[in-house]
């Protein structure tokens, strides 16, 4: 019903409230115009979007789409944030990641801290900065002001000792130390397949609990599961199973439940799917609050979240688009209540980022905090029927995955038996089908690629630890196709080509010609539309026009192309026409089409 404002004046008072059924009937009318005879819930379902984990996004959410009470910020179940004040004081922690030292100096580290970065994430040991160079990496850093987070894998104990020694040498009060030592034995096992003894990590946690109240010993890193192709629910479920495993180990080592909970920081990925990322972070806090409640420490269940823009979504072709992806992901992380955010530079997938890329990464958070004032409202998405419902449904899916892992013996057992790998691979296989069919488009790669793009080159980054779960990328299938085209260009001086045989006026062929050009360029095949087929340098052709003109001229045009030397003739659209070898259309398997095309053209 319409709620009157305080002054009693309502401009809509004479209009009755619209009902959900009335809206459905309007939807039925729109669908009927497109040839779909659907009614009621079926009509609404036709506009729904299927997500991973069995979730569906509906086209309309109303007050009837109820969800559990999210509570208040800083109070269980912590859905709306782990701190009562949120990030109002200064926004989130802008955490910059470093895997190497430029010229062996701390210049990039200092540049980040002097220009908007508020903490450091240092990758040490294999795949990063040598532990022996930690002092050099932090030379000139005010350790009492800038929190430091380590990521040292199997060298965590050695790296932690080196860091704590630096604090002591520089006279930093133990109570002023902030950051995380980054111990994550199960995360390391997920990355490498190598199991580590937990005893050193328990000792570090006990030392932090006793001497360094602002330092956390353990990190529950969910990125290995995200980077292996896992869904949002699988990422959350794996993090819960890992967190529970660490709580068991810590309490068995003598820490109290509240002490053990206080030693954990969680790391999640933020993608360009804005609402799913927001819901994921809110669901993660709710789920961890439930774990803490069951363990007997309900007031200690406020999850500390470090969010990283997704490496999986970063493209190597047209990497400038990554700036847009990371901006949306950072916005979602901030709205979702992340405590710290790492924006990966746009050239992350190409090698070591340059100074410009690091600057853009820093400034992404700075603009959202300082100019867009994103942190001035706590949980700005809270109360949205859509976000609350998605948070609830995602939390339920993640909880079910977590319970299934626990039933099978826990996270370590799931990694060692291959169960986790199989689950993630199944999810990635389904997503790969959507990517191949361009149902999940990648701008600059599978959609609107540019073959004239000048490659962006970077110095190689250190090789990260491997041997465990795979690291996937959304662009990998298309990258392989483009690499074949690049090799052909280097060997012959030209790219493989396809002739766009347009029929009729521009109004009749432009839409399908544009579609075909985009599709073939995604595989590195250069479209040629000017002149005759004989002069194009192509061996294959694609017909582009309207259905009406196809009916009149497709067969005859295909015959003419074959006479001119075309070995294979495509048609942009659907149907059955004489002389046509295959069809390309929205929803076709683009990767399969392009791979077969390059094979026929002799592009190896």
N, C-alpha and C positions, 0 to 999 in steps of 0.2 A: 504494500500500500504506500501511497505518497505520504512522506513525512513533512509536515509543515515547518517552515523556519520559525525562528523565535518571534518574528513580527507578525506571524499569522498569514502572511501573503504568500500565495503559491500560484505561479503563473500557469501551472498545469492542473489546477484544481478541477477544472471543468472536463478534463480528459480522463477517461478510465485507464487504469493500469493495463498494459499489454500482458497477456499470459504466454507461458511457454508454448502452449498448444498453437496460439495464433502465429507465433514465430515459426513453428514447424510447418504450418500450412504455407507460409510465404516461401520457406525453403523448398517445399514440394513443388511450388509453382516454378521456381527458378530451375530446379532439376528437370522438370517436365519439358522446359524449353530446350534442354540439351538432350532430350530423348530418353530420360531415365524416369520410369514410373515407380516412385518410391513414396511411402507414406509413414508419418509418425517417426518413431525411433529409427527406422531404417533410413529415412531421409537424412536425419541428423548424423547417423553413422557414416553415410556416404561422404560427409564433409570432415570426418575425423581423420587424424593422422596416427598411424601406428608407429610406436617407438620401440626400442629394444626393451627386453625384460618383460614383454607382454603388456606394456603400458600403452594407453591410447590418449591422445590429446583431442578433446572434443572442441567443436567450433564455438560453443557458448557455455559459460559457467555462470551460475546464479547462486542465490542464497541456499538453494536446496542441495547444492554440492558441498555438503558439510565435511569437516575434517576435525580431528581432535584439537582441543584447545592448545595453542602453541605456548601459552604462558607469557611471561614477561622477560625482557632481557636480563640476563644475570641470574635467573632462577630456573630450577628444573621445570621442564625438560630441556631448557637451553636452546630451543628451536630458534628463538629470536636473537640469540647472541649469548656468548659466554660471560660477558661483562655488562653490568647494569648501564655503564656510560657509553657502551659501544665504542666507536672510533671518533667520537665528536671532538675530542681534544686535539688530535692531529692526524686523523685518518689512519690507514693501516700502515704497517711497517713495510717500507719499500726495500726489499731484500734482493741484492744483486749477486749473481752467481759468477764465480771465477773458476776456471779449470787450468789456467796457465798464467805465467808472469811474462809480460811483454818485455823482452830484453833482460829478463832476470830481475826486474825492479817491481816495486809496488805501485808504479804510476797509474795503471788502470784502476786499482783498488782505491787509491786516494781520489782519483777523478770522480769515481762514483759517489764516494762519501761527501765530496765537496760540492756536488751538483745534484743533490736530491735523494741519493741513496741513504737509508737510515740503518741498514745492517748488512752483514756480509755472509754469503754462503760459499764456503771454500771447499772445492772438491780436491781431496788429497790422496796420495798414494797412486795405485794403478788407475790410469785414466785421468790423472789430475796433476796437481802440484806436488813435487816430492815433499814428504813430511819434513825432511831436513831443511826445506826452504820456508817453513811456516813463519819463522821470525822475519825473514826478508819480505814475505807477503804482507805482513802486518807492520812493517817499518813505517813509522809516522802516523799510525792509527791510534787514536785515543781510545784505548780499550775500556775505559770506564764509561765511555759515551756510546760507542758503537757495538751492539751485540754481534757476536760471531757464532755462526752455525757451521759445524764440520760435517763432512760427508767423506769418510775415509775407508769405508768397507772393512776389509780384514785388518787394516792398519789403525782402526779406531782407538785401541788402547794406547798405542804409541803416539798418535796425533793428540789425543786428549791430554796425555802427560806433558807433551810439548806446549800445548796451549795453557794449561794450568801453571806450568813453570814460567811462561811469559807473563801471566798475570802477576805472579809473585815477584818476578824480577823488576816489573814496572811499578810495583807498589800499589796495585789495584786491590782495594778492600774486597774480600771474598763476598761480602753482602752486596757489593755494587756490580758484581759480574752478572751479565745477562747473555743468554744464547742457548745453544744446544750442542752437545758433543756428538750427536748423530749416530749413536750406536743402533744398528738395525740388522742383527744377524739373519733374521728370516728374509728381509729384503735383499741382503747380499746373496743368500741361497737362491732366491728367486732369480736374481740376475745371473748367477754363475753356476748354480747347481752344486755348490760346495757348502757343506754344513759347518757351522762354527760353534765352538763351545760358548755357552752363555755365561759362565762364571765371571769372566773379566767385565762383562757388561753389568752384571749384578753388583760387582764391587764398585764400578764407577757410579752406579745409581746410589748406592749406600753413601759414597763419599759426597756426592752432590747434595743428597738429602741432609747430611750432617753439616756440611761446610759452605755450600754454595746454593742458597735458597732460590736464586734467580736463574740457575743453570739446570737444564734438563739433560739427562744422560741418554735417553732413547728417542728415536724417531720411528714412527710407524709410517713408512713410505709406501703409498699405494700406487706410485708411478709405474713400478714394474708391471703391474697388472693392467693398468691403463695402456701402457706402451706395448703390451702383448696383444692388444685388441679387445680387452675386456669392456663390458658395458658399465654404465654408472652403478648399477646394483652390484655387479661383481666386484668392482673397485671398492665400494663401501663394505661389502661382505667380507672381502679378503682383509681389509684394514681392521675390521672388528675382530676377526679370528686371530690376526697377528697381535692386536692389542691385548686380547684376552690371554693369549699365550705368554706375553710378557708380564702381565699381572700375576699369573700363576708362578712364573719363575721368580719374580721379585718378592712376592709374599713368602714363598718357600725359602728365600735367602734371608728372610728376617725383617723385611720392610712391612710396615702397616699398609692397609689398603689405600688410605688417603695419601701416604707417602709414595706408594707405587704409582698411583694415578697421576700424581704431580710430576712424575719423571718422564711422562710421555708427551710428545708433540706429534701431530698427524699431518701428513703431506698428501694433498690431492691435486688433481689436474683440473684446470678450467678450460673449457672449450668455447668455440664460437656459438654453441647452442646456449644462448643466454639463459633462458628459463630453466633448462635442465640443470645447468651449473648452479644456479641459485638454489633450486630445490635440493640438489645433491649436498650442498654444504649445510643447509638447514636440516636435512634428514640425517646427515652424519652426526650432528650435535645431538639430535634426539636419540639416535641409536646408542651413542656412547653414554649418554645420560642414563639410559636404561641399564646398560652394563654396570655402571657405577652404582646404580640403585640396588641391583641384584647382589652386588659384591658388598653392600653394606655401607657405601659412602655416597649417598645421593647428593649431598651438597658439594661434593668434589668432582661432579661429572661434567663440568664446563670444559669442552674440548678445545685445545689450542690448535689452530689450523694454519698451516703454511700452504698456500695455494700457488701452483706453477702453471703458467699458460701451456697448453698441451703441445708436447713435441710431435705427437701424431698428426696434428693438423697442419704443421708447417710444411710448405711446399718449397721445392728447390727451383722450379721454374717460376718466373715472375715472382720472386720472393718479396717484392714490395707489397704485394697483397697481404703478406703476413702481418704487416702493421695494422691493417684493418681487423684481421682475425684476433690479434692479441689485444687490441683496444676493446673489442666486444667481450672477450674473455675476462679482461681485467675489470671491466664494468660489472660483469656478472659476479666475479669474486668479491668485489667490494660490496655490492648489494647483498650478496649471500652471507656477509659477515666474516670474511677471512681476517685473521689477525695479521698475517704477513703475506705479501704477494711478490712473486718473482715473475717479471715479464721477460720471456726469452727474446733476445734480439731477433730482428726479422731475418738475419742471415744465419741463424743458429744451425740450420740443416746443411749449410755449405761448408762450415769449418769454424775457425775462431772469429768471433765478431770483431768488426773494426770499431773505432771510437764513435763514429756516427751512429752505428747500430746500437751501441750501448747507450748513447745519449737519448735516442728515440725511445728505447725501452724504459729508461728512467722517467722521461718526461710523460710517458703514457699515464703512469700513476699520478704524477704531479698535476697534470691537467685535470684529471678526474677528481682529485682531492681539492686542489686549490682554486680551480676555475669553475668546475661543474658542481663543487660542494657536495659531492656524492656521500661523504661520510657525515654530513650534518644531521641526517635523519637515521635513527637506528632502525634496522630492518625495514627499509622502505617498501619491500615487496610484501611484507606481512599484512594479512587481511585480504589480499587478493584471493578470490575464490579459486582461481586457476592455480596460483602458486601454492596455496595451502593444500589443495587436493593433490597436486603433483608431488609435493613433499611427502604427504601421507602414503601415497601409492608407491613411491620410490623407496621409502623407508620400509614398507612391508615387503617389497621384493628383495631388498638387500638383507633384511632379517631372515627371510627364508633361505637365501643363499648361505648366509652365515651359519644357520642351524644345520644345513646339510653338510657343510665343511666340518662342523663340530661332531656331527654324528659319525663322520668318516675318520675321526681321530684327531682333528685339529689342523691348523695351517701347515705345520711341518710335515705331517703325514700326507696332506693333500699335495704338497710340492713334490715329495719323494715318490709318491705312487704315480704321479703324472695326471692325477685327477684335475688339478687346477689348470694345467697346461691344456688338457682336452677341452675343458669348459670354455676357456678363453679362445681356443682355436675355433671352436664351433661358432661362437659369437662373431669372430672376425671373418669367418667364411661367409656368413650371412651378410655382413656389412660389405664385404668385398663384392658381392653380387650387386648390391645397390650402387656401389661406386662404379662398377663396370658398366652398368646400365644408365649411369648418370642420374639416377634417382636421388643420389646425394652428390650434387655438383661440387667441383673444385674450381673456383674462379681462377683463370689464368693457366689452368692445367687441362681439365676435361671440358671446361666451358671458356670461351673467348681466349684461347691460347694465341700467342704471337710467335710465329716462326722466325721473325726478324729480330726478336729480342736479343740483346747483347748479353752473353752470360755474365753472371756475377761470380767473381772468383775470390776465394779466401784461402788463407793459410790453413793447412789441415789441423783439426783439433785432435787432442789425444784420444786414442781409442778407448772407449769405456769398457768396463768388465763385461765379459760375455760367457756363454756356455750354458746358460739357464734358459729362461723364457725368451722368446724372440722379441725383437723390437720392430714394430711395423710402422708404416707411414701410409696415410691416405693416398698419396700420389705414386706409390711404388709401381703399380702396374703400368701407368702412363709414363712414368719415368723410364722404365725399361724400353717402351716403344720409342720414346724420344731419343734415347741413347742409340738405338739401332739407326734411326734417321741421321743422327749426328755423325755416326761412323761412316755412313754412306756418303754424306756430304764431304767429309774429310778425304774419303778415298776417290770420289768421282768429281767433286766440285759442284754437284747439284744434289738437291734433295729428291726423293721419290715424288712423283707428281700424279695428280688425278685431274682429268678434264671435267669441268662443270658444263654439261650440255643443257643450256637453258632453252625453254620452249615458250613462245608467246611474248607478252609484254612484261615489263618489270613488275607490274602489279600482280602478274600471275606466277612469276617464278622467284621473286626476291626472297620470300620467307623461306622456301625450301632450299634455295641456293645458299642462303646464309647459314641455315642449319647444317647442310652438308659440308660447307667450308669449315665450320667450327669443329664438326665431328672428325674430319680427316686431319685437320691440323693438330688435334689432340694426340694423334699418333705420329706426328712429324711428317705427314704427307701434304705436300704443297698443292693447294687448289689453283687451277688455271682456268680462267673464264673468258679470256680474250682470244680472238682469232679462231682458226680451225683446229680440229683435233690433230691433224697431221703435223701441224707446226708447234704443238704444245709441249712435246717431249714426254708426254704421258703414254702409258700403256693401258690405262683403264679409264672409264668415264662414269659419271653419275648424272642421270636425267633429273632435271628440276623444273617442275611446273605445277599446274593445278590438276585436280582429278579429272576435270572435264577435258582438258587438253591431252592428258595421258590416254584417255579412252580413244581419242581420235588419232594421236600421233606417236605414242610410246613405241609401239612395235616397229613402225616405219623408221623412226629415229634410231632405235637400237640397231636395226639392220644396216643403216648408213654408217654408224660408228664402227660396226664390225668390218664393214668393207674398207673403212679407213685405217684399220689395224688395231682396233680396241680388242683386247683379250678378255676383258671382263666388263660387264655393264651393270651398274647399280641403278636403282630408282629410289629417289627420296620420297618416301611415303609407303603406304600399304596397298595391297591389291594383287591381282594376278594379270600380268601383261606378257604378251609374246616377246621373246627375244631378251627378256630380263634375267640376269643370272642371280641377283640377290637384291634385297631391299634394306634400306636404312631408314629408321623412323625413331621417334621419341620412345625410349624404353627398350630399344634393341641393345644387345650386348656389345657395346662399343669396343671394349677391349678385344673381344673375340673377332669382331669384324676387322679391326685395324691390324691385329696380329696376322690374320689370314691374308690381308691385303699386302702387308710387307713381305710375307712369305712368297706370295705369287710374284712380287716384283723383284725377288732375289735380294732383299735387304736383310742381311744376317746380323 
